[in-house]
């Protein structure tokens, strides 16, 4: 799981300030701040595939593009403790590495069989991230 690392306190402060500013605004303004992608959420149920090498991440992406289920690809390719299907569980804003968190919270929810995912590079390595639920 990509926890907050060195320098993450800056991102946490900015996130808290940004979240407070978002309160009381209209839906259109909230959507505009988010880039028009998905409704704001405070928690997400997340899975990821983490690899150290770019080539291994690309291999995992090919499997996903070929129709493999996200959890099966995670079991085969992920190099972290979330190997059991890549499940990280429910995470709240501020719990994760800022780069990882921004990408994950902007992603819409999807299913293991038909995942919508995003690629992110952090200090931990290369991630393929999917969100199963938002609240």
C-alpha positions, 0 to 999 in steps of 0.5 A: 500500500502506498502510504504517505512518505517523506514530503507527504505532509505538504500534500496533506495540508493542501488536500485539507485546505482544498476539501474545505474550500469545496464545501458550499459550492455548487455541483458545476463548480465541484465538477469543474475543480475535478476536471469534469470526471467523477463526483467527489468522494471522501472514501474509495475502495481501491485495488492496485498492481505495484511493480518496481520495473516499467516492463513488468507494469507493461506486461500486466497492462497487456493482460488487462487489455486482453480481458484478464480480471484485475485481481488475477493480474494483481496476484500474478504481477503485484510486488507488494503485500496486497498481492491477494488481488491487489485489495487495499480496502477502503481509504480516506482522503489523506491516507495515501501517497499524494500522487497515488491518491489524486489519481485514485480519487479521480477514477470512477468505480468499476468491476474486476471483470471490466476494470477502469484503471489508471497508471501512476508512478510514485516513489514506491514504483509503478502502479495500476490503480482501480476503484471498486467503490466510492462514498 
